[in-house]
Amino acid sequence: MDDLTKVKWIKSSYSTGNGGECVELAVLHDDGMAIRDSKRPHGAVLRVPATEWVAFRTSLKSGDLGA
């Protein structure tokens, strides 16, 4: 299990226009992703396995999860 204090958190470039309130992502050692609220960096973290993250991104790009 990754030590989340040592991973590199990345904030979307889109977050700069809304006061910095956004989600942050970190790539985990097993190629999964960690997701957290940028306003609460010490709060809860959602861990997503690599296969689930790829499926989520594919669905976003194809428009399957659109509003």
N, C-alpha and C positions, 0 to 999 in steps of 0.2 A: 504494500500500500504506500502511495506517495505521501511524503511529508508536505502538506500544502503550504507551509511557511517558506518552502524552498523552491516552489514552482514559479515560473514567470507568468504573471497575470497580464492579459492583453485586453485593452478596452477598445471598442469600435471607434473608428474615426468619426462616426456619426454622433457620438456622445458629446463632442466638443460644442455643438450648437445648442444643446439642451441643458446646460449647466453641469454637465458631467454625470448626469444620472443615467446609468445604463447597466447592462450586465457586463461582466468580465469573464473571459475564458482562459483556461490554462490547459496545455497539452500534458497529459499524464504519461508516465513511463511506459505504460502498456498501450499507448496511442489512444486511449480513451480521453475524454474531456471532463474538466471540472468547470462548473458554472456557478457564479455568485453575483449578488447584487452589489454594485460598486459603492452604494451608499452605506453598506454594512459589510465591510471586508472581513470582519471577524464573526459574521453570522453563518447561517446554514450554507452548505455547499452541495450542489447536485452533481453527482458523478454519473457519467454516461459512458457505457462501453463503446469501444471504437466502432463496432458494427452498427450499433444504434445511432451513433452520431452521423455516420455515413448515410444511413437511411433517412435521417431527419434532413440533412443538407440536400440530398437528392430530391426529396419531396418539396422542399422550399424552392429549389431552382426550377423544378418542373411546374410549379404553381399549384400543386396538389393541396398545399396547406393555406392557400390564399383566402382572403376574407370574402 
